[in-house]
């Protein structure tokens, strides 16, 4: 068995008994294979699993349509429905739709993915990213829209790429160094030139965690660079395409600036001086801040998206974590409580609305006058017997925390219940159609999606209240929601499961360690767990602005205080002075990780599972699955998604009984 570690840092003695599980060694592989075998055996005994998998597969067939981008006379967008394992990029012209890229056919097992795409100004070509096994390690390709064939363009190291076309044969793009997830830079490519000879445009000498994004104005005169610096700050730089020097137009402020480029002006949505965001119009020729003109002032609701067609402005706002649609001063009715985003394109005067809810699949509507007309939708409809209620819990410090409660009409209480949460990175948790949710509620469960601090649902102040030294607020909000569900009779301690992924996996891991009395089961999916070493693996250094650095003394103490792995009671099986081995009656736990995850290293799930297996006194299972040919979740074929969701549901039903 591998060796652990004990060290002292900033005066704190740190036990790390499963440090050896960080290594991709033969010993780790053997341990992981044994864990997977035990987990497979656990699920093999769940006789309801095949039926669950089949039903979830049916729900996944519903699919979705995403918002379009119009280039020339062509509209491009992605859709997936029916038996498709991956989405298709389709092109629509003269109201006729055809498939341009069918991601399902990129590999024999449908594990290659279409990561991103950008159409050229006239819509004759599309730059797109392809990756394998969920890795998000994209290779840039260029497809001819007329022929459907790829050109001889292969640019590697373009993960999370942004492309800004300047003509039908040239574009700016983002590329990373080989085998390095940091130090992104902007280059300029002309089709026919070897990519290694592409000139560097922006990014040299900057912090390696800065991520520059190029955007070109529709008339081809201006290049805007947006520099993402964590989740609370961006910079804006401007350069004429025929000039050499960049002009800083928003660089010295801790605020978000989101540009929308149009021929007539640069529009900027920002939380500068307005935590709930506002919109400015910026003259291309006079981009200095003193010349910015406020168009949409800050209001009580949070501005989330803007569509500009000439001088016609339509916007969406969040009101208690669900969307409202505003055209001028008038609120436009949406199909239901849900999530809306608006967009427009320079070559089209249409304003498109993407909308989804817990019962409405993601689709596209077009604004016609003061009403919404369906534009691109899937054929399947959502259920009619599901009800959604918005409730509120009161957190430890009195903060009002929203929850969306989803259930079938007539569900008997107390019911088996899931409490889902995320709480971080300015990410909004708003209603969305989900096979996971619907499959659970149609079997008599109650799904509760919590809106925790750390997200952006109430603006930047809400985000900052759940980051860095205030991270404990997120966990306290989650506990308040759980206690509320117990108190109002929705469920019981024995009927409540905590579910979350990525940063939400950290939430679940911390929740069951801090308050094991609240939950019957926890599902920590692609989670973080070791917050003293997270920054040493994969994309961890990008997250320092959100979590803090373990190498800075004050921030180390904050991280150590809540790091789930370091607070599993008795994980090292050491006896106290009386000879008693410490332990804790932990809930049942399912940890789910993936080998090709380019964001969160599976070492977190391995170490956390090992620690809890060696510590729990409850007798409840602590199981781990590390998937192969899968990553953080993006690009996963629907068959793999159905299998995971069925396992999640089977685990919840087996381990929680109100």
C-alpha positions in Angstrom: 0.0 0.0 0.0 1.3 3.5 -0.8 2.6 5.9 1.7 0.9 8.9 3.2 2.4 12.1 4.2 2.6 14.4 7.3 3.9 17.9 7.1 3.7 21.2 8.9 2.6 24.3 7.1 2.1 27.7 8.6 2.1 26.1 12.0 -0.5 23.5 11.1 0.3 19.8 11.2 -1.3 18.3 8.1 -2.1 14.6 7.7 -2.3 13.3 4.1 -2.6 9.5 4.5 -3.6 9.0 0.8 -1.1 11.3 -0.9 0.0 8.3 -2.9 -3.3 8.2 -4.7 -2.3 11.5 -6.5 0.2 9.5 -8.6 -0.8 7.8 -11.8 1.2 4.7 -10.8 0.6 1.0 -11.2 -0.3 0.9 -7.5 -2.9 3.7 -8.0 -4.2 2.0 -11.1 -4.7 -1.3 -9.3 -6.4 0.4 -6.4 -8.7 2.3 -8.8 -9.5 -0.8 -10.7 -10.5 -2.6 -7.5 -12.7 0.3 -6.5 -14.4 0.3 -9.9 -15.0 -3.4 -9.6 -16.6 -3.0 -6.1 -18.8 -0.2 -7.5 -19.8 -2.3 -10.5 -20.7 -5.1 -8.1 -22.8 -2.6 -6.1 -24.8 -1.5 -9.1 -25.1 -5.0 -10.5 -27.3 -5.8 -7.5 -29.6 -2.9 -8.2 -32.3 -4.7 -10.1 -34.2 -1.5 -11.0 -31.1 -0.1 -12.9 -31.9 -1.4 -16.4 -35.4 0.2 -16.3 -34.0 3.4 -15.0 -31.4 3.5 -17.7 -34.0 2.9 -20.4 -36.3 5.6 -19.1 -33.5 8.2 -18.7 -32.5 7.3 -22.3 -36.0 8.1 -23.4 -35.9 11.5 -21.6 -32.5 12.3 -23.1 -34.0 11.7 -26.6 -35.9 15.0 -26.0 -32.7 17.0 -26.9 -32.3 20.7 -27.4 -31.7 23.5 -29.9 -29.2 26.3 -29.1 -29.2 30.0 -30.0 -28.1 30.7 -33.6 -25.4 32.9 -35.1 -26.3 34.5 -38.4 -23.5 35.0 -41.0 -24.4 36.4 -44.3 -27.7 34.7 -45.2 -27.0 31.6 -43.2 -27.9 30.8 -39.6 -25.7 28.3 -37.7 -26.7 26.5 -34.5 -26.4 23.2 -32.7 -29.2 20.7 -32.1 -29.5 17.2 -30.6 -32.6 15.0 -30.4 -33.8 11.5 -30.9 -31.2 8.7 -30.8 -28.3 11.1 -31.5 -25.3 10.5 -29.2 -23.8 13.9 -29.9 -25.1 17.2 -31.1 -25.0 18.4 -34.7 -24.0 21.7 -36.0 -26.6 22.7 -38.6 -26.9 25.5 -41.1 -30.2 27.0 -42.0 -30.7 28.9 -45.3 -34.0 29.9 -46.9 -35.7 28.1 -44.0 -34.1 24.8 -45.0 -31.9 23.1 -42.4 -29.0 20.7 -43.2 -26.3 19.1 -41.1 -22.8 20.6 -41.4 -21.0 18.7 -38.6 -22.4 15.5 -37.1 -20.3 15.0 -34.0 -21.6 11.5 -33.5 -19.8 10.4 -36.6 -16.4 11.8 -35.6 -15.5 8.5 -33.9 -16.7 4.9 -33.8 -17.8 5.1 -30.2 -19.1 8.7 -30.3 -16.7 9.9 -27.7 -15.1 12.6 -30.0 -16.8 15.9 -29.5 -17.5 19.2 -31.2 -16.2 21.6 -28.5 -16.9 25.0 -30.1 -17.5 26.6 -33.5 -17.3 30.1 -35.2 -18.7 31.0 -38.6 -16.8 33.3 -41.0 -18.3 36.7 -41.8 -20.1 35.6 -45.0 -20.9 32.1 -43.7 -18.8 30.2 -46.2 -16.6 28.5 -43.6 -16.7 27.4 -40.0 -13.7 27.1 -37.6 -14.5 24.3 -35.1 -12.8 22.4 -32.3 -12.6 18.6 -32.0 -11.5 16.7 -28.9 -11.5 13.0 -27.8 -12.7 11.2 -24.7 -14.1 14.2 -23.0 -10.7 15.8 -22.7 -11.6 19.2 -24.2 -8.1 19.2 -25.7 -9.3 20.7 -29.0 -7.7 20.6 -32.4 -8.9 23.5 -34.6 -10.3 22.6 -38.0 -12.0 24.6 -40.8 -15.0 23.3 -42.7 -16.2 24.5 -46.0 -20.0 25.2 -45.7 -20.8 24.5 -49.3 -19.0 21.2 -49.7 -19.2 20.0 -46.1 -15.5 19.0 -46.2 -12.6 20.2 -44.0 -9.8 22.2 -45.4 -6.2 21.3 -44.7 -6.1 23.2 -41.4 -5.1 21.4 -38.1 -4.1 23.7 -35.3 -3.5 21.8 -31.9 -3.6 23.2 -28.4 -6.7 25.2 -29.0 -8.8 24.0 -26.0 -11.5 26.5 -24.9 -10.6 28.4 -28.1 -12.2 31.6 -29.3 -12.0 32.5 -33.0 -12.5 35.9 -34.6 -12.7 35.9 -38.4 -11.4 38.9 -40.3 -12.3 37.6 -43.8 -13.3 34.2 -45.3 -9.7 33.1 -45.2 -8.1 34.6 -42.0 -8.8 34.8 -38.3 -7.5 35.5 -34.9 -7.6 32.6 -32.5 -6.4 31.5 -29.0 -3.7 28.9 -28.6 -1.9 27.4 -25.6 1.7 26.1 -25.4 2.0 22.4 -26.0 1.2 20.3 -22.9 0.5 23.4 -20.8 -3.1 24.4 -19.7 -1.9 28.0 -19.0 -0.4 31.0 -20.8 -3.0 31.3 -23.5 -2.2 33.8 -26.3 -3.9 35.3 -29.4 -2.4 34.5 -32.8 -3.4 35.4 -36.4 -3.8 32.7 -39.0 -4.2 32.9 -42.8 -5.5 29.7 -44.4 -2.6 28.1 -46.4 0.1 29.2 -43.9 1.7 26.7 -41.5 0.2 27.4 -38.1 3.6 27.3 -36.4 4.4 30.5 -38.4 1.4 32.4 -37.2 2.3 35.8 -35.7 1.7 36.4 -32.0 -0.9 39.2 -31.6 -1.6 39.5 -27.8 -0.6 37.8 -24.5 3.2 37.9 -24.3 4.4 38.7 -20.8 1.1 38.5 -19.1 0.1 36.4 -16.1 -0.1 32.8 -17.2 -3.7 32.5 -15.9 -5.0 35.4 -18.0 -7.2 34.2 -20.9 -7.4 36.7 -23.8 -10.4 36.4 -26.2 -10.4 38.1 -29.6 -13.5 39.7 -31.2 -13.5 41.5 -34.5 -16.1 44.3 -35.4 -18.5 43.3 -38.3 -16.9 45.9 -40.6 -13.5 44.4 -40.1 -12.0 47.6 -38.7 -11.5 46.9 -35.1 -10.0 44.1 -32.9 -11.3 43.9 -29.3 -9.4 41.7 -26.8 -11.2 40.7 -23.7 -8.8 39.4 -21.0 -10.5 37.1 -18.5 -8.8 37.3 -15.1 -10.6 35.0 -12.8 -14.4 35.3 -12.3 -14.5 38.9 -11.0 -12.4 40.8 -13.5 -12.0 41.3 -17.2 -10.0 43.8 -19.2 -10.8 45.4 -22.6 -8.2 46.3 -25.1 -8.8 47.9 -28.6 -6.8 48.1 -31.7 -7.5 49.2 -35.3 -6.9 46.2 -37.6 -4.4 48.3 -39.6 -2.6 49.6 -36.5 -0.1 48.0 -34.2 -0.7 49.4 -30.8 -3.5 48.3 -28.4 -5.4 51.0 -26.5 -6.6 50.1 -23.0 -10.2 51.0 -22.6 -11.0 49.1 -19.3 -8.0 47.6 -17.6 -7.6 48.9 -14.0 -10.8 48.0 -12.3 -12.0 44.9 -10.4 -15.1 44.5 -12.6 -16.6 42.5 -15.4 -16.8 44.0 -18.9 -18.7 42.1 -21.6 -18.5 43.6 -25.1 -21.0 43.3 -27.9 -19.5 44.4 -31.3 -21.6 46.1 -33.9 -20.7 48.3 -36.9 -22.2 51.4 -35.4 -20.7 51.0 -31.9 -19.2 48.9 -29.2 -21.7 48.0 -26.5 -20.4 47.0 -23.1 -22.3 45.2 -20.4 -20.5 45.7 -17.0 -20.9 45.6 -13.3 -18.5 48.5 -12.9 -20.2 50.8 -10.4 -23.3 48.6 -10.7 -23.1 45.1 -9.0 -26.3 44.1 -10.9 -24.9 45.3 -14.3 -25.7 48.0 -16.7 -25.1 48.7 -20.5 -23.0 51.4 -22.2 -22.7 52.5 -25.8 -19.1 53.2 -26.8 -18.0 55.1 -29.8 -15.3 53.2 -31.8 -13.4 56.5 -32.4 -13.7 57.7 -28.8 -13.5 54.6 -26.6 -12.2 56.3 -23.5 -14.3 55.9 -20.4 -15.3 59.5 -20.2 -17.1 59.1 -23.5 -19.1 56.1 -22.6 -22.9 56.6 -22.7 -25.1 54.7 -20.3 -28.0 53.1 -22.2 -29.5 50.6 -19.6 -28.9 51.8 -16.0 -28.7 49.3 -13.1 -32.0 48.1 -11.8 -33.2 45.9 -9.0 -33.0 42.8 -11.2 -29.7 41.5 -12.5 -28.9 42.1 -16.2 -27.8 38.8 -17.8 -27.9 39.2 -21.6 -28.4 41.9 -24.3 -29.3 41.7 -28.0 -28.7 44.8 -30.1 -30.2 45.2 -33.6 -29.5 48.7 -34.8 -30.8 50.8 -31.9 -33.3 48.1 -30.9 -32.2 46.7 -27.5 -33.8 43.7 -25.9 -32.5 42.3 -22.6 -32.9 39.6 -20.0 -32.7 39.9 -16.3 -32.7 37.6 -13.3 -35.4 38.1 -10.7 -35.0 35.7 -7.8 -32.9 33.4 -10.1 -35.5 33.1 -12.9 -35.6 35.2 -16.1 -37.6 38.1 -17.3 -37.5 39.4 -20.8 -37.5 43.2 -21.4 -38.1 45.0 -24.7 -37.6 48.7 -24.0 -39.8 49.3 -21.0 -42.1 46.4 -21.7 -41.9 42.9 -20.1 -42.4 40.2 -22.7 -44.2 37.0 -21.5 -42.0 33.9 -21.4 -43.4 30.4 -21.7 -43.0 29.7 -17.9 -40.7 30.2 -15.0 -37.3 29.5 -16.5 -34.1 30.7 -18.0 -33.8 33.0 -21.0 -30.9 34.4 -23.1 -31.1 36.8 -26.0 -28.8 37.3 -29.0 -28.7 39.0 -32.3 -26.2 39.1 -35.2 -24.9 42.0 -37.2 -26.2 40.6 -40.5 -29.7 40.0 -39.3 -32.2 42.3 -37.7 -33.8 39.4 -35.8 -33.7 39.0 -32.1 -33.6 35.4 -30.9 -34.5 34.1 -27.4 -33.2 30.9 -26.0 -35.4 29.5 -23.3 -35.6 26.5 -21.1 -37.3 25.5 -17.8 -37.6 22.3 -15.8 -40.5 21.3 -18.1 -39.6 23.1 -21.4 -36.7 21.7 -23.5 -34.1 24.3 -24.6 -35.3 25.9 -27.8 -35.2 29.1 -29.8 -37.9 31.6 -30.2 -37.8 34.8 -32.4 -39.2 38.1 -31.1 -42.0 39.2 -33.4 -43.5 42.4 -32.2 -44.3 41.8 -28.5 -44.6 38.1 -28.8 -42.3 35.1 -29.1 -42.7 32.8 -32.1 -41.0 29.3 -32.2 -38.0 29.3 -34.5 -35.9 26.2 -33.7 -37.4 23.6 -31.4 -37.2 19.9 -30.7 -40.3 17.9 -31.4 -40.7 16.4 -27.9 -42.6 18.2 -25.2 -42.0 18.4 -21.5 -44.4 16.8 -19.0 -47.6 18.5 -18.0 -48.0 17.0 -14.5 -44.8 18.6 -12.9 -45.1 21.6 -10.7 -42.4 24.1 -9.8 -42.5 26.2 -6.6 -40.0 28.8 -5.5 -39.2 28.7 -1.7 -36.8 30.5 0.5 -34.6 29.3 3.4 -32.9 31.6 6.0 -29.1 31.0 6.2 -27.0 31.2 9.4 -26.5 34.9 9.0 -30.1 35.7 8.0 -29.5 35.7 4.3 -32.5 34.7 2.2 -31.6 31.7 0.0 -33.9 30.7 -2.9 -34.8 27.1 -3.8 -36.6 25.8 -6.9 -38.8 22.8 -5.7 -39.7 20.4 -8.5 -42.2 17.6 -8.1 -45.2 15.8 -9.7 -48.6 16.9 -8.8 -49.9 15.0 -5.7 -46.4 13.8 -4.5 -46.8 12.4 -1.0 -44.7 13.9 1.8 -42.3 13.2 3.3 -40.7 12.2 0.1 -37.4 11.0 -1.1 -35.6 14.3 -1.9 -32.5 15.6 -3.6 -30.9 18.9 -2.7 -28.7 20.1 -5.5 -26.2 23.0 -5.3 -23.2 24.6 -6.8 -22.4 28.0 -5.3 -19.3 29.5 -7.0 -17.5 31.1 -9.9 -20.3 33.6 -10.6 -22.3 30.7 -12.2 -26.1 31.1 -12.2 -28.1 28.1 -11.2 -31.4 28.8 -13.0 -34.2 26.4 -14.2 -33.3 24.1 -17.0 -34.7 21.0 -18.6 -33.0 17.9 -17.2 -33.5 14.2 -17.7 -31.9 13.7 -14.3 -34.5 15.9 -12.6 -37.5 14.5 -14.5 -36.6 10.9 -14.0 -36.3 11.5 -10.3 -39.6 13.4 -9.8 -41.6 11.0 -11.9 -40.6 8.2 -9.5 -42.1 10.2 -6.6 -39.1 12.2 -5.6 -38.8 15.9 -4.9 -35.9 17.7 -6.6 -34.7 20.9 -5.0 -32.2 23.2 -6.8 -30.7 25.7 -4.3 -29.4 29.1 -5.3 -26.4 29.6 -3.1 -24.0 32.5 -2.6 -21.0 32.3 -4.8 -23.2 32.3 -7.9 -24.2 35.5 -9.8 -28.0 35.2 -9.4 -28.1 38.5 -7.4 -25.1 40.2 -8.9 -21.5 40.5 -8.0 -22.1 41.1 -4.3 -23.8 37.7 -4.2 -20.8 36.1 -5.9 -18.3 37.7 -3.6 -20.2 36.6 -0.6 -19.4 33.0 -1.4 -15.7 33.2 -2.4 -12.3 33.3 -0.8 -12.6 33.8 3.0 -16.4 33.8 2.7 -16.7 30.3 1.2 -18.3 28.9 4.4 -21.4 31.0 3.5 -22.0 28.6 0.6 -22.1 25.6 2.9 -24.2 27.4 5.5 -26.7 28.3 2.8 -26.9 24.7 1.8 -27.4 23.5 5.4 -30.2 26.1 5.8 -32.0 24.7 2.7 -31.6 21.1 4.1 -33.0 22.1 7.5 -35.9 23.9 5.8 -36.8 20.8 3.8 -36.8 18.8 7.1 -38.8 21.4 8.9 -41.6 21.8 6.4 -42.1 18.1 6.0 -40.8 17.8 2.4 -38.4 15.1 3.5 -36.5 13.7 6.5 -32.9 13.2 7.3 -33.1 9.6 6.1 -34.7 10.8 2.8 -32.4 13.6 1.8 -29.5 13.3 -0.7 -27.0 16.0 -1.5 -25.9 16.2 -5.1 -23.4 18.4 -6.9 -20.6 18.4 -9.5 -17.2 20.0 -9.8 -17.3 23.0 -7.4 -20.7 21.5 -6.4 -18.8 18.3 -5.7 -16.7 20.3 -3.3 -19.9 21.5 -1.8 -21.3 18.0 -1.2 -18.0 16.7 0.2 -17.8 19.6 2.6 -21.5 19.3 3.5 -21.4 15.6 4.5 -18.2 16.2 6.5 -19.5 19.2 8.4 -23.1 18.1 8.8 -23.4 14.4 8.3 -26.6 14.5 10.4 -28.5 16.3 7.6 -28.1 13.7 4.8 -28.8 10.1 4.1 -26.6 10.1 1.0 -24.2 12.3 -1.0 -23.2 12.3 -4.6 -20.0 14.2 -5.3 -19.4 14.3 -9.0 -16.0 15.2 -10.5 -15.4 16.9 -7.2 -12.7 18.9 -5.6 -11.8 17.6 -2.1 -8.2 18.4 -1.2 -8.2 22.2 -1.0 -4.5 22.4 0.1 -3.2 20.8 -3.1 -5.9 21.6 -5.7 -3.7 24.3 -7.3 -1.0 21.7 -8.2 -3.2 19.7 -10.6 -4.9 20.3 -14.0 -6.5 23.8 -14.2 -6.2 24.4 -10.4 -4.2 27.6 -10.7 -7.1 29.3 -12.6 -9.2 28.9 -9.5 -6.9 30.7 -7.0 -8.8 33.9 -7.5 -12.0 32.2 -6.4 -10.7 29.9 -3.6 -7.4 31.5 -2.5 -3.9 30.1 -2.5 -2.7 27.4 -0.1 0.7 29.0 -0.4 -0.4 32.3 1.2 -0.7 32.0 5.0 -4.0 33.7 5.6 -5.7 32.0 2.6 -4.2 28.7 3.6 -5.9 28.8 7.0 -9.3 29.6 5.3 -8.9 26.6 2.9 -7.7 24.2 5.6 -10.7 25.1 7.8 -13.2 23.7 5.2 -11.0 21.3 3.0 -13.2 18.2 3.1 -10.4 15.7 2.8 -8.6 17.1 5.8 -11.6 16.9 8.0 -12.7 13.3 7.5 -12.8 12.1 11.1 -10.5 9.1 11.7 -9.4 8.7 8.1 -5.9 7.7 9.3 -7.3 5.1 11.7 -5.2 6.5 14.6 -6.2 5.7 18.1 -6.6 8.4 20.8 -5.0 8.3 24.2 -7.6 5.8 25.4 -6.9 3.4 22.5 -10.2 4.3 20.7 -10.1 4.7 17.0 -11.8 7.9 15.9 -14.6 7.8 13.3 -17.8 9.3 12.2 -21.2 7.9 11.0 -21.1 9.3 7.5 -23.9 9.2 4.9 -23.7 6.8 2.0 -21.4 8.4 -0.7 -21.0 8.0 -4.4 -17.9 9.6 -5.9 -17.8 9.9 -9.7 -14.7 11.0 -11.5 -13.2 10.6 -15.0 -9.7 9.8 -16.3 -9.8 12.4 -19.1 -11.0 15.2 -17.0 -8.9 18.2 -18.0 -10.3 20.4 -15.3 -10.5 18.5 -12.0 -8.0 15.7 -11.4 -9.6 12.4 -10.3 -7.1 12.3 -7.4 -9.6 14.4 -5.4 -12.3 11.7 -5.7 -9.8 8.9 -5.1 -8.4 10.5 -1.9 -11.8 11.5 -0.5 -13.3 8.1 -1.1 -10.4 6.4 0.5 -10.5 8.6 3.5 -14.2 8.1 4.1 -14.0 4.4 3.6 -11.4 4.2 6.3 -13.4 6.4 8.7 -17.1 5.8 8.5 -18.8 3.9 11.3 -22.3 4.0 9.8 -21.9 0.9 7.7 -23.2 2.7 4.7 -21.4 2.3 1.4 -18.7 4.7 0.2 -18.2 3.9 -3.5 -16.1 5.3 -6.2 -16.3 5.1 -10.0 -13.6 6.6 -12.2 -14.8 6.5 -15.8 -12.6 5.9 -18.8 -12.9 7.8 -22.1 -14.8 10.5 -20.3 -13.9 14.0 -18.9 -15.5 16.7 -16.9 -18.9 16.1 -18.6 -18.6 18.1 -21.8 -18.8 16.0 -25.0 -20.1 12.9 -23.3 -22.3 10.7 -25.5 -25.8 10.2 -24.4 -25.3 6.5 -23.7 -22.7 7.3 -21.2 -24.8 10.1 -19.7 -27.8 7.7 -19.4 -25.6 5.1 -17.6 -24.3 7.7 -15.1 -27.7 9.2 -14.4 -29.2 5.8 -13.9 -26.5 4.9 -11.4 -27.1 8.2 -9.6 -30.8 7.5 -9.3 -30.3 3.9 -8.3 -27.9 5.0 -5.6 -30.3 7.6 -4.2 -33.2 5.2 -4.2 -31.2 2.5 -2.4 -29.6 4.7 0.2 -32.3 7.2 1.1 -35.6 6.1 2.6 -37.8 8.8 4.2 
